[in-house]
Amino acid sequence: MHVADIAIALAQKNTTVEVMCAPASNLEKKLRRHAISCHPIPAGGYIRPIAIARAIKMLRKIQPDVIHVHYSKDLWWLIPAVLFAKPVPILMSKHIGTQKPKRDPLHRFLYSRLSFIIAISEVIRKNIVDTHPVSPEKVVVVHHGVDLSRYNPESIDRHLQRQRLGYSEKHLVLGIIGRLQPSKGYYEFLQMAATIRLEYPQSRFLIVGEASHGEQAQAQKILDYIHEHNLADVVQHSGYREDIPEVLAVMDIFVFPSHAEAFGLVLIEAMAMAKPVISSNCDGVPEIVVDGHSGLLTPPKDAERLIHVTRQMIDDSARRAQLASNARRRIVEKFNVEKMMQKIRELYMQAVNEC
């Protein structure tokens, strides 16, 4: 929901925000709850004449000062629309890396229209420079930020939230949040759960998330694994939740065993909630977690190592408390939403001035 977070933060700073997004999506629902204007653009492939026509009509009507794109595929219909409307600076955020270089004439044309590309981590910045037809000075790192007033462990009744999910104070809750797909490390998490439950009978495991569009079969296999390995009595699947701070408040340990992660928004959310975290050390994660200081890192796809580190975390409550405190402090200092929005607004203004 990074798009929604940016839109809401901008609106709170008295900025007029208009969002083009898929109709009836979770994004649209969240934005409308915050009274942010949405313009439905049906999802589709690269060649989308209907999307171009709708975008032209909208752009001529609202005449934006700047456009911020979050999916590179949208450039294929947005750039043509801008050409037929009022010229406007365009920025694009890149959340994931690119495997194949994009240096053909068509991509050169599309990317030549961008004022800046915002990379969410240094790993992504390097990937963009290596694979895209853009000059390095146009690629700027802006880390995600957390709303510290919302992600505040002092403001949430942890006991009440645990009661609502059926946990008592004697339970030790280990949680994972993310799309239900193998690359998020769900199988490693469940393998860990199968071992830890035998050694620590008070342990419980909370899964928060749902399948992305078109990935329902993969998600069902993960849920089937729970029953096939007799874990249903200790593993709870809550499905998709928007009350992430409340869900995090329930957990004693947050586990993030992703196989590949450009950054890890939910990781900084957990740390902001002062949760001791165990994470894989993939890609952009070491930019967030200082191993042994603000969390513990393990190799991705290594269930045995994850089990070992989880034992260490459970056995040492004093260390858990110290890691949790350090995690919160790191987010306050480096990954808060005010710093993120300041950098983004500065890029907006620079793009407008240079257009």
N, C-alpha and C positions, 0 to 999 in steps of 0.2 A: 504493500500500500504506500510505497514511497511517493508516488504521484499525488495521492491524496494528502499526504503529510505536507508536501511542498505547497500545494494549492491552499490548504487550510492556513498554513503559516503565513503565506503571502496575504491572504484575505484578512488575517488578524492585524496586518500592518497597513490596512487601508489601501490595499492594492486590488484593483478590479481583476478578477480571475475568471476566465472562461475555459472550459475543458472539453475537448473532443475525446470521446471514449466509446467503447462498445455498449450498446443499449442493454439495460437490465443486468449489467455486471455488478459485482460487489463494489467496484470502484465507483460506479455511478450512484449506487445506493448510499454509500458513505458520503459522497460529495453533496448529494441532495439533502442529507440530514444536516449538513452544515451550511445549507442555503447557498451553495456554489452552483452557478449556472453550468449546465451540461448540454452538450450538443452530440446526439447519437450518431456515430459513424459505424455501420455494420462491419464486423470483422471479415477478413477475407485474405486473398493472396496478394501478390505484388501488383498485378494489373487490375485496377479497381476504378473504372470510370464513374460509377455512382458515388464513390467516396470523393473523387476529385470534384464532381459537380456540387456536392453538398458543401465541401470545404470552400470552394470558390464563393458560393452564396453567403456562407457564414463570415468569411474573411472580409468580404465587401461590406457586410453589415456592421461588424464590430470594429474593424480596422485596428487590430492590435499593434502595440508598440514593439513587442517581441514575442517570438514563438519558442517554446521549449518542448522538444520531442524526446520521448523516452524509449522508443523502439525503432531501430534503424530501418526495419521494413516499411515503416510509415513514411519514410522519405520518398518512396516511390509514388505515392499519391499526393503527399503534401507539397513537395517541390513544384510539380506541375500546377497545382492549385494556386500557389503563391505567384507563379509567373503570370497568371491571368487575373490576379487581384493586385492589391497594393504591395510594392516591395517592402519587405520587413526582415529584420535580422532573425536568424534561426540558430538556436543552440540545441545540442543533442546530448543527453546523458547516455553513457554506455555502462550497462550493469554486468555484462558478461563478455568474455573474450571471443575473438574471431579466429577460426582455424585456418581459413583460406584467405590469401591476400585479395584485397578489393582495389586493384589498380587498373582495371579495364576502363575504357573511355566513358562508359555510362556511370560507373561509380565515381570517376573523377569529376564528372559533371555534377552529380548529386552532392558530393562532399565539398565542392567548390562553393556551394551556396551557404555553407555553415560558417558562422562567425567563430564559434568555439565548440569543442567536444569536451564534455565534463566526464572525467573518469572517476569511478567511485573508489579506486585504490591505485597504488603505484603499479601493481601487477597489471591492471587493466590499461593504465596509461602506456606502459611499455608495449603491450600487445597492440594498442591502437597505432602507435607510432610505427611499429614494425609491419603492420598489415594494411594500413589505410593511406589513401593519397592526400595526406594533410601534413602541414609543417608542424614540428614538435611544439612550437610556441602557442599553437592553437589548441593544444590538449592540456587541460588543467585538472588537477586532482582536487575533488571536493568530497571528503568523507561524509557518509551519512551522519546525521545527528539525531539525538533523542530529546524529546520534550521532557525535561527533568521535573516539571510540575506534574505531569501525568505519570511518568515512571518514577514514582517516589515511594519507597517502601514504608515511609512514615505515615502516608496518607491512606493506606489500605488495611482493612481489618483481616489480617492473615487467618486468624482462627475462624472467622465467619466464612471466608472463601474455602477453606479446607472442609468445613462442615458441608457446604453446598456440593462438594464433589465427593463426599463420603469418606473423608480421611479424618482420623483422630490424631491427637498430638503424639501418640506413640509411633505413628507411621513415619518412615523416612521416604519422602517422595522424590524420585528422580524423573525429570521430565525432558521431553524433546518436542520441538515445535518446527513445523515446516511442511511443505508439500509432500504428499504420500507417494514418494518415489524412491527406488533403491539408492540413487545417488546422494540422497540426504543422510544415508547411513542408518536407515531403519533396521536392516537385518543385523548389523553389528550391535545396535542398541538392544534388540530383542535377544541376541545371543548373550549379551552381557546380562540382561534381565534373568535369563534362564539359569545362569550360574549364581548371580548375586542373591536371588530369592532363596536359594538353598542355604547359603552361608549367613544371610541376614533376614530372618523371617519377618522382621518389621518393615522390610523394604516394599515399596509400591512404585509402579511405573506409569507415567501419564504421557499419552501421545496426543498432540494437538495439531490438527491439520486435515486437509482433504485432498482429493485428486485434482490435478489440473485438467483442463479440457483435453480429452483424448487419451488420458492416462489412467482411466478407471480400472482397466484390467491389471495394471501394475499395482495399483493401490489395493485392489481386492486380494492379490497374492500376499501382500504384507499383512493384511488383516486375517487372512486364512492361516498364516504362519503362527499367529497368536494362539489359535485354537488347536492347530496341529501339534504344537509343542506344549500344550496344557498350561498356557500362561494366562488364560482368561480371568483367573481368580486374583491375579496381581497386576495385570495390565489393563488400564482403562483408556479407551479411545474417545475423546470428547468431540471429535469432528472440528469443523471450522469455527473459530472463535474470534471476535473482534475485541473482547475485553482482555487483551494480552497482559496488561499490568496485573490484573486480578488473578489470572491464571498463573503467572510467574510467582506471585506472592504465595501460592500454594506449595511451590516446589522448595525442596531443601538443596538440591543439586541440579544444575542445568547441564544437559549433555548435548553436544553439537558435533557428531561424528561424520560430517559431510565429506564426500569424496573430493569435491571441487567447489570452491566458494570464492568468488571474486572479492567479496567483502564479508557479508554476514550480518544483516540488519538485526535479526532476532538475537544475535549474540550480544550486540551492544545494548539491546533492550534488557536482556537478562542481567548483564553486568550493572546497568543503571538501577535495577531492582535489588542490587547487592546480593546477587546469587553467586556462589562459587561455581565456576564453570570448568567443564572438561570438554575440550574441543580437539578436533583434528588440526594438524598444523598446515593445512593445504592453502596454497595460493595467497590470498590477502589476509588470512586470519592472523598471522604473526604481526601485522600492522596494528591489530587490536589488542591481542592478548600477549602480555609479557610472561613467558613460561616460568612458572614457579613464583611469580609475584602477583599477577592479577588473574591467574587461572593455570590450569595444567593442560599441556598439549600432548597429543599422541599421533602416531602416523595414521593416515586414512586407511580404511579397509583392514585394519588390524584389530580384530575382536579380542584377541588374547591380551594385547597391550591395553586396550580399553578396560577390560576386566581388572587388570592389575592396578591401573591408576584409579579406577573406581573404588577398589578395596582401600587404597591409601587414603582417598578422600573421606570415605565413611569412617575409617578407624581413627582419624585425627580431627576431632571436632574443633580444636583450637586453630588448627591450620585452615579449616574450612572458614571459620569466622574471619581470619586475617585475609584470606584470598577474597572473600566477599567484600570486605571493607576496601581493600585495594582496588577491586574491580569498579566499585561505585566511584571512587576518587578519580580513576583514570577516565571514566566517561565524562564526569563533570569537567575535567580539565581539557579534554581533547575532542570528545564526540557529542557535544550538545547541539541542539537544533539552532540556537542563536548564532553560533559560529558558522554552521552550515549555510543558513539563510543569508548571513552577511556576505559570504563569499559568492553565493549565487546572485544576489542583488547587484553586487559589484560587477559581475560578468554581464548581467543584463544591461547595466548602464554603459559599460564600455562598448558592448555590441551596438547599442543604439547610437552612441556618439561616433562610432567608426563607420556606421552604415551610410 
